[in-house]
Amino acid sequence: MSLRSTLSRLRYRYFPDHILGEILSKTWIDNAIPVAILVLVLAGLGLWDGDLVSLRSLTGMAPQYAETLLVTLGMVFVLLAGGIDLSVGSVFALSNFIVLALFNMLGLPIGVAIAAAILAGGLVGAVNGVLIGYLKLRAFLTTLVTMIIVKSVVDLLLLSFAVRIATPVTTSTFWDFLSFDTVFGIPPSILFAIVCAVVGHIMLTRLRLGWRILAVGGSRRSAYNAGLPVRRTIALTYVMSGMLAAAAGVLYAARLNAAGSDTGVGLEIVAVTAAVVGGNSLGGGRGSVTKAVLGAIIVLVVTNSVVRLGLPAGGNSLALGVILLLAVVIDVKWVKNRGKLLSSVYVSPAWMQLPACPPTAEGSGSPYALNDKLADVQLIGLGEIDGPEDPILDEAGNLYAGTRHGDIIRFHAPDFTTHEVFVHIGGHPLGLTFDRQGNLLACVAGMGVYRITPEREILRLTDQTNRSWLSVIDDSRMRLADDLDVAPDGRIFFSEATIRFDMSDWMVDALEARGNGRIICHDPATGRTRTILPHLRFPNGIAMCRDGQSFLFAETWGCSISRYWFDGPRAGQVEVVVADLPGYPDNINRASDGGYWVALVGMRTPAFDLMLTNPALRKRMVERVAPDEWLFPNMNYGCVIRIDETGRVTDCLWDRTGRNHPMITSMREHRGWLYLGGVSNNRIGRYRIPGADPDWTAAASYRGEAA
């Protein structure tokens, strides 16, 4: 290996570029901007006047922060749905007046006063919701009008009752607790705001209403076409905003026990600024409660610091205006450029060098020499099935295969001229196998591993595994489980080809040539699922060896087949069986002669082999060339080989013209026939194996293996 190759290999091994792409793809990366802004604000104020950000100063702002956070939360819900609520300040003032009037002036129980105040806020929000959600009026103008009307009503009431509402006629232990007491040194208002924030976070991330809000804000037309109740969802966000603003007004009344004409003035600007500076998008569909929490902290610290520094009148408004302008600029630029940046760095090629490619030319004497044995295979279901990645047969000879439409199709024996939908799963079923109870097990792309009983009951076995402690990628969820087999004790071993790419982009994994795949074990007896072999280059086919203690597995981009011992004296060991295949291996299945059939889904080319040793070239290609012009492995031409347990090739089957099976991803031997599948084909092939045992079936072979 040359010095240049050695340095390139070390550079891409110890300084992997994919980490940046993974970080940028995380949803929490949006929180990095408000966190950075908060740190800069605190650092700047601390350098100017350390007392501004002292613990005593921050603690003193806690009750005020609770009110700001509640109003900001309501604003965030509206923004996420694609609207805006300028009436929050007026609602804040209205609820403040109502709770003081009912409790201080009329002497009603404090619970009734608080409920009435929050109900009033909800009613104003409902008016906004009906006008904007159902009547489709402009959110800005509508809430501007309600802001003016409600504020006018509050001012008129204050002219008559401002003095009387400030003098209580009764007392309440709860009101005194809310006004003056603490719980473990924490004001009750802060605890209430925290509870509201937690509930809001759960709603947005776990509940149907939250998902609908994000969907509506992302695209109202798409949400409507998907059958979501767009109008009702929009209306509910304004109701929530009104109730949260009203709750903040109640806390304000408890804190100051007073109402004035300036109560709530400018609060809508504070809420919008806090929401946007926290990273919530003005365009809707993107944001979170966490961002509202951060934004409220930033705005409150800045506005209080402006007051304490004694800046001239209007300093607060100026500070908020500057912050809002900067937040909008950052939001627009981040949304516009994040996708571009992510697309340029997410695909991160690694250095890789394959062994010399063995010859395949006809007459070369190579065990892989070109022939035309698959020229006359019988075609099953031509044009009636789409994407039969891994055909399999049951004891009765019926033929099963998955389709990209989410079905498992069953062709009826013995002539396979009729078929039916055996089950509909939803995702694309890839690898299939039968367990000893006659259940059909399936790896389903993007969904995990499923069991289908003979009665067609569908049961999800697993779709999660352990999270790697040192992995930037969240690899606990399965993205591309693709083949499986069952050990004698019932454990299921299956491959997940890549943890970085979905089914639609599985070929892009070839450009990285990185160990993004793994092999996982699921034990139905305990329900436990664990990764046993990580960092594999697109692991694919898995076939149990006849010793009952090991299995063969293929690494597609590594052009190799290895053996892993999961039991016995060699447990945990891996041995390479074939290191230099001329193509990309896919599924592996047993053969009647004691060997194994291996599908080569595509063939190696000198150009792509050379590119594997030049990650920088592949990186430039991804950044500068349109995806439909990227250089990929040759997947339009494949073959089937048969090997023994030592890796020696005993047979090789080609379709010279590529008309019957241009891409072969799997094959199954059953009673003297070989059934061929392809993830991009629209048929299943049937090839008579010369000299094969006409009574041999895989099920019988598995029943006779070592216990």
N, C-alpha and C positions, 0 to 999 in steps of 0.2 A: 504494500500500500504506500502510495506517495505521501510526502509530507503535507502537501496541500489537502489530500483526501483525509489524512489523519486529523489535521486541524479543523477541517469542515465537520468531520464526524463529532469531534469533541465540542465544537462550538454549538452545534444543534442538539447535542445531548444535554449539556449542562446549562445552556441558556435558551430554553425553548420559547419561541415566540408566541406559541398558542396561549400562553398564560394571559397576555394582554387582551387577546380576542375573547377569552372566556370571561375576563373581568368586565369588559365592555358589554358583553351579552347579558349580564346579570341585571335583574330588575332593580336591585338595591344600588346600582351604580349611580342612579339619579340622585340618591341621597348624599352622595359624596360632595356634590356642589354646595347644597345648603350647609353641610357640616363644615366644609372649607370656609364658607363665608362666615359662619358663626365663630370659628376659630380666629379668623382674621379680625373680625369685629371685636371680640374679647381681647385679643392681643393688642390691637390698636388703642382701644379705650384704656386698657391696663397701662400701657406706656404713657398715655396722656395724663391719666389720673387713676392710680391704682385703686382708690376707694370706690370708683364707679363699678368695678367688677368684683368687689370684695364679697365674701360670703354673707356678711350682714346686709349689704346692699341688695344682693340677689334674693335673699330670703324675704326682705321687705317687699319685694315686688310680687311675691307668690299669689296673694289674693287677686291682684290686678291681672296677673298672668292667667289665672283660671277663667276670668271673664273674657279676656282676649282669645284664649284658646277655644272656648265654646263657640264664640261668634265665627272664628276662623274655620272650625270644623263644619259649621253649617254652610259657610261660603264654599268650602272645598267640595262638599256633596253636590252643590249646584253647579260649580265649575266642571266637575267630572262628567256631568250630564250634558255639558255644552251650553250652560246658561250663565247668568250672573244675577246677583240679588243686591240691589242698592238700597233696599228698605231695611236692612238689618239694624242700622243705627236708630231709625224711628221705632222699630219694634222693641229694641232695647229700652228706649225711653218710655214707651207705652207700658211695658210690663213692669218697669220700675215704678211708674205712677200707680198702676193698678194694685200691686201688692202693698204699697204704702197706704193707699186710700182705703182698701178693704180692711187692713189690719189696724193701722194707726187711727184712722178716722171713724170707721164703722165698727171696729172692734170684733170683726169676724175671726174665727179660728185661723191661725197662720197657715194650716194645711189647705184650707179653702182658698185663702188669698193667693198662695203660691200656685195652686192648681188653676185658678181663674186667670192668673197672669200668663202662665204657660199656654193655657188654652187660647187666650187672646192672640198670642204670637202664632200659634198654629193656625188660627182662623185667617190672619193676615197672609200667612204663607199659603193657605189653601186658595185664597183669592188670587194670589200671584200664580199658583199652580194651574188653576182653571183657565185663567186668561192666557197663560203662556203655553201650557201643555195641551189643553183641549181646544182653545180658540186660536192658538198659533199666533199670538201677538208677539211683538219684539220684546225680548227679555229686558234689554236695557231701558227702553222707554216705559215699559209697564211697571217695572220696579221703581223707576224714577218717579212716576206718578204716585204710586202707593207710598213711597217715602215722603213725598210732599204732603199728601193727604193725612197720613197718620201723624206726621210731625205737627201739622196744623192743629189736629184734634188735641194732641198732648199740650200744645202751647195754650189753647183755649181753656183747657181744664186747669192748667197751672195758674192762670190768671185768677181763677175763683178759689182754688183749693190749695195753693202752694204752702200756705202757713199751716193749715189744719192737718195736712198729711204728715207734717214733720213732727207733730206732737202726739205721741201714742196715748191711747185711752185704755190700753190693756197690756199685759205682759205675756211672754211665752218663753218657756225654758228652751225650746228648740230654736227659736229665733235668736235668743241670746247665745246659744251654742254656735249657731251658724255665723254670728257676728263677731264673737270675741274668743271662743275657745279653740283648742287645737287637739289633735289626736297624735300622740307621740311627737309633738312639736310641729305637726303638719296641719295647716288650716283645712277645715272641712271642705271649703270651696275647691281646693286643689285636689282633694280626694275624689270629689264629685266629677271634676273635669277629667281626671285620670280614668275613672270608670267609663265616662262617655267616650273617651278616646279609645279605650280597649274594645268597647262594644262596637264603635264605628269601624275599627280595624277588622274585627271578626266579620262584620257585615260585608265589608268590601272584599275580603279575601276568601270567605267561606260560605256566604249565604247567597241565595239566588238574587235577592234584591241588589246586592252590591255588584254582582256580575252584570246584571241588567243595566245598572247605572253606567258602568264602564263601557258596555257595548253600545249603549245609546250615545254616549259622549264620543265614542270613537267614530261611529257612522250611524246616524239616525236612519238613513235609508236602508242600510244593510240590516240594522236591528229590526226594522219594520218588516223587511222581506223575510227575515228569519222567524217571524211570528211573535216577536216580543211586544209587550204592551207599552209602546213608546210614550204615549200621552200620559198614561197613569204613572209611569216611572218618573217622568219629568215633574209632574205635579207633586209627587211624594217628596222629591228633593227640596222643593220650596217649602213644603210643610215642615220637613226636618229642620231646614234653615231657620224658619220662623220660631220653632219651639226652642232651638238651641240659643238663638239670640234672646228669646224671652227668659230662658233660664239664666243667661248671663246678666240680664237686667235684674232678676231677683237677687242674685249674689251681690250686685252693685248696691241694691237697696239695703241689704243686710250689712254691707261694709260701711256705707255713709249715712243711711237713714235720711236721705234728702233727695229732692228732685229739683231740677232747674232747666231753664231754656236751653242750656248748652249740653244737657245730658244726651249722650249718644251721637253728638255732632261729629262728623268725620270718621265714625267708626267703620263705615263701609269701605273707606279708603284703607284704613288699618287692616281690615280683614282681607281685602284683595291683595294688598302688599304682602301680608304674612303668608297667604296661600301661594302666591307666585314666587316669592323669594325662597320659599321652602322647596320649590321644584315642581309644584302642581301646574299643569299646562292650562293656559287661558283658552286653548282650543278644545279642551275636553278630552276625556278618555284616558288620560295619563296623570296619575297622582296617587297619593296615599295619605293616610292619617299621620304616619311618621313625619312626612314632609310638612304637614300642617303644624305639628308640634314644634319642629325645628324653626319653621318660619315665624311662629308666634314668639318664640324666644328671641330671635334676632330683632324683630320689630320692636318688641317691648324694651329690650336692652338699649337699643338706639334711641327711641323716643324719650325714655326716662333719663338717659345720659344727656340728651339735648337740654332737657329742663334743668337738670342739676348743674350743667355748665353755665347756665344763665345766658344762653344765646338770645338774641332779640326775638320779638314776637314774630311768629310765622316760621320759626326755626324748625318746629316739629313738622309742619307741612312741607317745608323744603326738604328735610331729611327723608320723609316718606316718599316724596316725589322722585328724588334721586334714586332711592332704593328700588322703587317700583320700575323706573326706567331701566336701570341696570338689570333687574330680574327679568323684564320682558325681553331685553336684548339677549341675555343668556339663554332664556327659554327658546326663543326663535332660532338662534344659532345652534343650540344643542340639538334640537329636534331635526334641524335641516342637515346637520353634518354628522350626527352620531351614526346613522345608517351607513353613510359613505365610509367613515372611518372603520366601522365594524366590518364592512364587506372587504376592506383592503387588508385587514389584519387577521380576520378569523381563520381563514385557511392558512395554516402554518406548516409548510413542508419540512420534513426531517431528512437527514442524510441516511441513505440506505444503499447497500451494494449486494446484488444477487449473485449467486454462483453462475458460472458460464452456462449458457442455455444449451441443452443437448440437442442434437440435430433431429429434425422431423422430416427431412426430404425423403421422398419415395426412393427405395433402393439404397438408402444410406446404411442399412444394417442396424439402425437404431431401433430399440423396442418401441419408440414413438413414431416410427416411419409412417408416412401418409398412406392411407388405403381408402377404400370406398365401401366398407362393410355396412354402413348405415344407409346406403343409397335406397334400399328397397324396404325400409321399415313400414309397417302398417301405421296409419294415422287414426287416432281415436279422438272424437269430439272436435274435428277441425272446424274452426270458426264458432264453436259453441262454448268455449272455455277461454278465459283470459288470464294468463299468468299462473299456470299450474307449476309452482316452484318445486314441489316434492310429492309426486304421486306415490300412493301406497295401497296395498291390497289386504283385505281381511281374509279370514279362514275360508269364507264361502267364495272367494275369488272376485268380490266386488271391488271396484277401483275408486279410490278417493283422491281428490286434489283440491287445493285451495285456489281462490281466484282473487284478483285485485279488487273485486267488488265486495269483498267481505264474506263470501260464501265458501262452504266446503261442498263440492259437487260429488255425488256418488253415481258412477256408471255401473249399470247392472251386468253381472256375468250371465252367460259366458261370452256374448258377442260385443258387449259394451255399446250397443246402438241406441239404447235408451238411458236416460239419466234423470236425476232429480236433485234438488237442493237438499242436502242432508241436514245442514244447519246454516244459519246466518249468524256470524260472530260480529262483524263490523269492520275490524281491521283486516289486513291482508294475511291470511294464514300461510306461513312459510313451511318450516320443518314439521313433519308429521311422524308419529309412531304409535304403535299399539302397546299398551301394558298387558300384564298377564291376566287381567280381569276382562279384557276385551274393550277397554275404554280407549278412545282415540285421543291422544295428546297432541297439542298443536302449539307451536311458537307463533304468536301473532304480532306482526310488526307494530311497535308503539304501544302494545297492550300487555305483553308478558306471555305467560304460559297458561294454557287452558286445558281442561279435561271435558270431553264430550262422551257421555255414556251411550250405550246401545239404544237407550230410550230417547236419545237426542237432548238430554239435559246438559246444559252448559254450566261449567263451574270454573271460576278463575282460581288457579292454584297459586300463582305468585306474579307480582309485577314490581317487586322491590327487593333490594338486597342491601347489604351493609354499605355504609358510606365510607369511602377511603379517607382516612384522617388527613393525609397530606395532599389531597387532590383539590385543585381549584374547581374542578368540574363537580357538580352535584351528580354523582353516579349512583345514587340510591334508587332512582327510577330507571326502568329499562326502556331503551329507545329502539333497539333493533335485535330482539331475540330471534334467532334464525334457524337453528337446528338442535335436535335433542335425541337422547336415547336413555333407556332405563336400565339401571344396574340390577343384578339378581335380587338384591334386598329391597328393591322398590325405589331407591333414590333416583332422581331425575337429574341428569347432567345435560346442560344446554349451553350453547354459545350465544354471546351477544356480540355481534360483529363490530359495533362501534358505539361509544358512549357520547360521541360529539355530533353525529349526523343522523338525520331521520331517513326513513325509507326512500323518500323522494330524492335525497342527495347522497345515497350510499356510495355512488361512484366517486364523489369528491374526496372521500376518505383515501382513495388510491393516490391522490395528489400529495397528501400529507405523508403517507408511508410511515405513520407513527403507530406505536403500540396503543391504539385507542380501544381495542377489543378485550374481551375476557371470557372465561368459562366459569359458569355458575352451577352450584349444586343446590337442588331443592329436595328436602326430605319430607314427603307427605306425612310420615308418622309423627313428626314434631312440628311441621309447618315452618321449619327454619330454612332460610335461603341465604347462602353465603357465597361470595366470590372465592374461587380456589386458584385460578390462574389469571392474573391481570397482565396488562401491557402486551397483548398479542396483536399481530398485524392482521386484522379482519378475520378472526377465527370463524370457521364456518361449519363444515360437516363434522359430525360426531358419530362414531360407531363403536359399540361395545366389543371388546375382544373376547375370544372364547374362553379365556382363563377366568372370566368373571371378576377380575381385579384391576383391569386397565381398559382404556379406550383410546382409539385413534382420533385425532382431530386435525383439521386442515387450517393452515394460515393462508388465506387467499393471496394477499399481496406479498407474502413471504415465499410463495411458490414452493411450499414445503408441507410435509405431513409428519406429525410427531405422535408419540405415544405417552400417555400419562397414567401412572399407577395410583389409584385412589385407595387401594387396600393391599394387604399382603406385606412381605418383607421389603418391597421397594416402594412402599407408599410415599407419595410426594415427589417421586422422581419423574423427570421428563427426558425422553430419548427421541432424537430425530430419526425418523424412519426413511423418508425421502427428502433430500435437501435441495434437489436441483430439477424440479419439474419444468417442462417446456411451456407450461401454461398456468393458469390460476385455478387452483383446486376449490371445489365447492363441496357438495354433500358426499358423504361416504356411507356405503351400506354393505352388508355381508353378501358374499357370493357362495354358491353351492359347493365350490371346490375347496373351501376352507380359507379362501382369500377374501378380498374386499374390492368392490367397485368404487371408483372415484370419478366424479364428473369434473372435467376441466371447462370452466365457464367461458374462458377466453384464452388466447395464446399470447405469449410474450413477443415483444418487438424490440429490435436493437435500439430504436429511438427512445422508447420509454425506459428501457433498462438503463440507458445512459443518463437520462434525466433524473433518475433516482439518486445518482451521485452528485447532482447539482441542485441543491435545495434553493439556492438564490435564483436560479433560472426559473424554476417552477413558481417561486414567489412573484417574480416580475410578470410572469405569464398571467397569474391570477389577478394582479393589480391592473394590468394594462390591456388585457385582451378580453373581449366579450366571452362570457361563459360557454356559449355554443361553439367557440373556436378553440377551447382549451384542448390540449393533447391528453387523451385518456388512454388507459390500456385497451387493447383490441378485444372487445367483447362480442364481436360478430361472428366468431368462428371458434368452435370448441370440439371436444371429443370426449370419449369415455375410455378409461384404462382400468385394468384389473391388476392388483398387486397381491403378493402374499404378505405374511406378517413381518418379513424381513425387509419389505420395500421393493422386492424384485418384480418388475413388470412382466406379467404373464399373458396379457392380451391388450390390444389397443383398437378402438373402433372409431372410425372417422366417417363423416359425411362430406365427401370431397367438394360437392357443389354448394353445400350449405343450404339446400332447399328444404330439407325435412326438419332439421334442427340446428339452426345457426347458433343458438345459445343453449347449452345443456347445463342445467344447474343440479340435476339429480337423476338417479336411476334406481330401480328396484328389480331384483330378480324374484320371479315367482313361477314355479312349475315349468321351468325351461324357457321362460320368456323374460326379456329385459324391458321394463317400462321406463320411458325417458320423459323428463319434465324440463321445463324452462321458464324462468320467471318473466321472460318477455315473449314467450311463445303463445300461440292460440290453439294448441293441440297437444296431445300426448302420443309419444311414439311407442311402438311395440315391435321388438326385435327378437327373432328366434335365435337362441344361443346354441351353436353347434355342440353336440355332445353333452349338454347340460342335463342334470338329473330332472326328469319331468315331474317328480313328486316332491321336490324340495321346496319348502316355504320358509320364510324368515321366522315366522312364529314358532315353527317346530324346531328351528335351529336354536332359538332363544330358550325354549323349554329344555333343551338338552345340554345347555351350557353348565359350567361348574357352579355349584351352589355357593 
